[in-house]
Amino acid sequence: MTIMAHDLITAVDELAPADRPLMVHVSLRSFRAPIAEGADTLLDALLTRGRTVLVPAFTEPQFGLPAPAAMRPARNGVDYATYPAEPPWPEGVAYTPACELINAGLGVFPATLIKRAGAVRGRHPLNSFAAFGPLAKELIAAQSPADVYGPIRELGAREGRILLIGVGLNRMTAIHLAEQQSGRRLFLRWAKAAAGRVSIFEVGSCSEGFPRLEPVLRQYARPAVVGDSQWRAFPARQVLDAASTAIRQDQGITHCGDGDCLLCRDSIAGGPVETTPAGQFFRIRRHLCRCPTLARLLPSAQTNPTPRTIATLTDRALIGEGVRSGRWLVDDLRLVRADLDVLRAGMARSAAIADRAESALYVLQVVL
């Protein structure tokens, strides 16, 4: 038996509204039968009726680097003893969205999408996303090197769907955003920035425990079957809300069950602990960049902000642009405020900047 295009289109129409974005995770092997003309036919079926397809297009194996000695936060899901005391300067080029490289573990389908003419891909050097369709630019524009899961947040805001084709919840990348929304800090990894220097970028944690969220999320699933492939579609916004609430109530719910898993241990404990002024500046920048209007005010190649950058953001963006954009995450206000306390203790020159940011954050919290 061969899976034909009309079989796929029928299933997509059952599960996904027209003109909406879809985040898709696929195992082609789950069909246990060939698809006529392969992954391209599946992509075309998903794109029918004005839909946009979003996929993870990660490149950690290709562009990930050992941790520089000065960039090693504690509780980061990493055994630093496995790294040299001071890694040599990395050779090779930095990631670009046009590289056409992808983690082979993601499968054939995302590799097919990124090579299609007109596909749009994000700038995150380790965990980029790619999209094709009418809303591709809008979804990918939500991602920056300092806001890895912006496209998933945009997917939820646009009432998009998450489609699992022959895979389980351990492949649902959106749950990493739910972890972040529950209060966990994302892990930090290292890659060359666009300017060529080594910098820090956020990535997700272990996902093998995500199936333990099944009792919470199954109520939102709509099923379909094509060949032997079991499909389930989930509304992104409801999944993010339900998963983040469940994790907040029981942090251990996502543990994979492996007592030696550093990723689970450190993620459940809250994620990386950054104590240096440079690390705190970087965290503040990540929080600020979750507001798209604020993100556009920062140079795209800049990863670690300077005191001048923080001052510019607080004076020119936080009160004016930030309130008008209406996209600030209230939880980030609390996280930034904690960072400001560390800034005051860490560098005397930061005290005035921290005070100004504190005032701006207070105004934002009142308004929002």
C-alpha positions in Angstrom: 0.0 0.0 0.0 1.2 3.5 -0.8 0.1 6.6 1.1 -1.4 9.1 -1.3 -1.7 12.9 -1.1 -5.5 12.7 -0.7 -5.1 10.4 2.4 -2.9 13.0 4.0 -5.0 16.0 3.1 -8.1 14.3 4.5 -6.4 13.8 7.9 -5.0 17.4 7.9 -8.4 18.8 7.3 -9.9 16.8 10.2 -7.3 18.1 12.6 -6.2 21.6 11.6 -8.3 24.7 10.8 -7.5 26.5 7.5 -5.3 29.5 7.5 -3.7 28.6 10.8 0.0 27.7 11.6 1.0 24.2 12.4 4.0 23.1 14.4 4.8 19.6 13.1 6.8 16.7 14.5 7.0 13.7 12.2 8.2 10.1 12.0 7.9 9.0 8.4 8.6 5.4 9.6 5.3 5.5 11.5 3.3 5.1 8.3 4.9 1.6 7.7 4.2 2.3 4.0 5.8 4.6 1.4 4.3 8.0 0.8 4.0 8.8 -2.8 6.9 11.2 -3.6 7.9 11.2 0.0 8.2 14.0 2.5 7.4 16.7 -0.1 3.9 15.2 -0.5 3.4 15.4 3.2 4.6 19.0 3.4 2.3 19.9 0.5 -0.7 18.3 2.2 0.0 20.2 5.4 0.2 23.5 3.5 -3.2 23.2 1.9 -5.9 25.7 2.7 -3.5 28.5 3.6 -1.8 26.7 6.5 1.8 27.5 7.5 4.2 24.7 8.7 6.7 25.3 11.5 9.4 22.8 12.4 12.5 22.7 14.7 15.7 23.0 12.7 18.3 22.5 15.4 22.0 22.5 14.7 23.7 21.8 18.1 25.9 18.9 16.6 27.2 21.2 13.9 27.7 24.5 15.7 27.8 23.7 19.5 31.1 24.5 21.2 32.8 23.5 24.5 32.2 25.9 27.4 34.8 28.7 27.7 36.2 28.9 31.2 34.6 32.3 31.9 31.1 31.1 30.7 30.3 28.2 32.9 27.2 28.9 35.1 26.4 26.4 37.8 23.3 24.0 37.6 23.5 24.0 33.8 22.9 20.4 33.0 26.6 20.0 32.1 29.6 18.1 33.7 32.3 20.7 33.2 34.9 18.2 34.2 34.5 16.7 30.7 35.7 19.9 29.1 39.3 21.2 28.9 40.1 23.9 31.4 40.3 26.4 28.6 39.1 25.1 25.2 41.1 26.2 22.1 39.6 28.9 20.0 37.1 27.2 17.7 37.7 26.9 14.0 35.1 27.0 11.3 32.3 29.3 10.4 29.4 30.6 12.4 25.8 29.5 11.8 23.7 31.3 9.2 20.1 30.6 8.3 21.2 29.7 4.8 23.5 26.9 5.9 21.0 24.0 5.1 22.5 22.0 7.9 20.3 20.3 10.5 20.5 17.8 13.3 20.0 14.4 11.6 18.1 13.2 14.7 15.2 15.5 13.7 14.4 13.4 10.7 13.8 13.8 7.0 10.8 16.1 7.2 12.4 19.3 8.6 15.4 18.7 6.4 13.0 18.7 3.5 11.3 21.9 4.6 14.5 24.0 5.1 15.6 23.2 1.5 12.4 24.3 -0.1 12.7 27.6 -1.9 10.9 30.3 0.1 11.4 28.6 3.5 12.3 31.1 6.4 14.7 30.1 9.1 15.6 31.7 12.4 19.0 33.1 13.5 19.5 31.0 16.7 22.8 29.2 16.0 21.8 26.0 18.0 18.0 25.8 18.1 16.6 27.6 15.1 13.1 27.1 13.8 12.0 27.1 10.1 8.7 27.7 8.5 7.0 27.7 5.1 3.7 29.3 4.2 1.8 32.6 4.5 2.8 33.3 8.1 6.4 32.0 7.9 8.0 35.4 8.3 5.9 36.4 11.2 6.5 33.1 13.1 10.3 33.2 12.6 10.6 36.9 13.3 9.6 36.1 16.8 12.9 34.2 17.4 16.1 35.9 18.2 19.4 34.5 19.6 18.1 35.7 23.0 14.6 34.3 22.6 14.8 30.7 21.4 11.1 29.8 21.7 9.6 33.0 20.3 8.1 31.1 17.3 6.2 28.8 19.6 4.8 31.7 21.6 3.7 33.3 18.3 2.1 30.0 17.3 0.0 30.0 20.5 -0.9 33.7 20.0 -2.2 32.9 16.5 -4.3 29.9 17.8 -2.1 27.5 15.9 -1.9 23.7 16.4 0.9 21.3 17.3 0.7 18.1 15.2 2.4 14.9 16.3 2.6 12.4 13.4 3.7 9.0 14.7 5.6 10.5 17.7 4.9 11.1 21.4 5.0 13.9 23.8 8.8 13.5 24.2 9.1 15.1 20.8 6.8 18.1 21.6 9.3 21.0 21.6 6.6 23.4 22.8 6.8 21.8 26.3 10.2 23.4 26.7 8.5 26.8 26.4 6.0 25.6 29.1 9.0 24.8 31.3 10.3 28.3 30.9 6.8 29.8 31.6 6.6 27.7 34.8 9.6 29.6 36.1 12.5 27.4 35.1 15.5 29.0 33.4 16.6 27.4 30.1 20.0 25.8 29.8 22.9 27.8 28.3 25.2 26.5 25.6 27.9 27.9 23.5 28.3 28.8 19.8 29.9 31.4 17.6 27.8 34.5 17.3 27.3 36.2 14.0 30.3 38.4 14.7 32.5 35.3 15.1 33.0 35.4 18.9 31.9 32.6 21.2 28.8 33.5 23.1 26.0 31.9 25.2 22.6 30.8 23.8 19.5 29.3 25.5 18.4 25.7 24.7 15.9 23.2 26.1 16.3 20.4 28.6 15.7 16.6 28.6 12.3 15.8 27.0 12.1 12.1 27.7 9.9 12.7 30.7 7.4 14.8 28.8 5.0 11.8 28.3 4.3 12.0 32.1 2.2 15.1 31.1 -0.2 12.8 29.2 -3.0 12.8 31.8 -2.9 16.6 31.7 -2.7 17.1 27.9 -4.7 14.2 26.4 -8.0 16.1 26.8 -6.8 18.6 24.2 -5.8 16.0 21.6 -7.7 15.3 18.4 -6.7 12.0 16.8 -6.5 10.6 13.3 -4.9 7.6 11.6 -3.1 7.5 8.2 -1.8 4.0 7.3 -0.3 2.8 10.6 0.6 6.4 11.7 -1.2 7.7 14.7 -1.7 11.5 14.5 -2.7 13.9 17.3 -3.3 17.6 17.0 -3.2 19.9 20.0 -4.2 23.6 20.3 -0.9 25.3 21.1 -2.1 28.0 23.5 -4.1 25.5 25.7 -1.2 23.1 25.8 1.3 25.7 26.9 -1.1 27.0 29.6 -1.9 23.5 30.9 1.7 22.2 30.8 3.2 25.2 32.5 0.6 25.0 35.2 1.2 21.3 35.8 5.0 21.8 35.9 4.6 24.8 38.3 2.6 22.6 40.6 4.9 19.6 40.4 8.4 20.3 39.1 9.3 16.6 39.2 6.6 15.7 36.7 9.0 16.1 33.7 11.7 13.9 35.1 12.8 11.2 32.7 13.3 8.5 35.3 17.0 8.3 34.9 18.6 9.1 38.3 21.8 10.1 36.6 20.2 12.6 34.2 22.0 15.9 34.8 19.5 17.7 32.5 16.5 16.7 34.5 18.2 17.3 37.9 19.3 20.8 37.1 16.2 21.8 35.2 13.8 20.7 38.0 16.0 22.6 40.4 15.4 25.8 38.4 18.1 25.8 35.8 21.3 27.8 35.5 22.6 30.0 38.3 24.3 33.0 36.9 26.2 35.0 39.5 28.6 37.2 37.5 27.6 40.7 36.4 28.2 39.7 32.8 25.9 36.7 33.2 23.2 38.9 34.8 23.4 41.5 32.0 22.9 38.6 29.5 19.9 37.3 31.4 18.3 40.8 31.5 18.8 41.1 27.8 17.0 37.7 27.2 14.0 38.9 29.3 13.9 42.2 27.4 14.0 40.5 24.0 10.8 38.5 24.7 9.0 41.8 23.9 9.4 42.0 20.1 9.4 45.8 20.1 12.2 45.9 22.5 14.1 43.2 20.7 14.2 45.3 17.5 16.1 48.0 19.5 19.0 45.8 20.1 21.7 45.1 17.5 21.1 41.6 16.1 24.8 40.6 16.5 25.0 41.8 20.1 24.6 39.0 22.7 26.0 40.4 25.9 24.6 43.9 26.7 26.7 46.7 28.1 25.6 49.1 30.8 24.9 51.6 28.0 22.5 49.1 26.4 20.6 48.5 29.6 20.3 52.3 30.2 19.1 52.8 26.6 16.5 50.1 27.0 15.2 51.4 30.3 15.0 55.0 29.2 13.8 54.7 25.6 12.0 51.3 25.5 10.7 49.9 28.8 8.2 52.7 29.6 7.4 53.9 26.1 7.8 51.1 23.6 7.3 48.3 26.2 3.9 49.4 27.4 2.6 50.2 23.9 3.7 46.8 22.5 1.5 44.9 25.1 3.7 41.8 24.7 5.6 41.9 27.9 5.6 38.7 30.0 4.7 39.7 33.6 6.7 36.8 35.0 9.8 38.3 33.4 9.4 41.4 35.5 10.0 39.4 38.6 13.0 37.7 37.1 14.5 40.9 35.9 14.0 42.5 39.3 16.0 39.6 40.9 18.8 40.2 38.4 18.9 43.9 39.3 19.6 43.0 42.9 22.6 41.0 41.7 23.8 43.8 39.5 23.8 46.2 42.4 25.9 43.8 44.5 28.2 42.9 41.6 29.3 46.2 40.1 29.2 49.6 41.6 28.8 51.2 38.2 25.6 49.2 37.7 23.8 50.7 40.7 22.4 53.7 38.9 21.3 51.7 35.9 19.7 49.1 38.1 17.7 51.9 40.0 16.5 53.3 36.7 15.4 49.9 35.4 13.7 49.2 38.7 11.6 52.3 38.3 10.7 51.4 34.8 9.8 47.9 35.7 7.5 49.1 38.5 5.6 51.3 36.0 5.3 48.4 33.6 4.0 46.1 36.3 1.3 48.6 37.3 0.2 49.2 33.7 0.1 45.6 32.7 
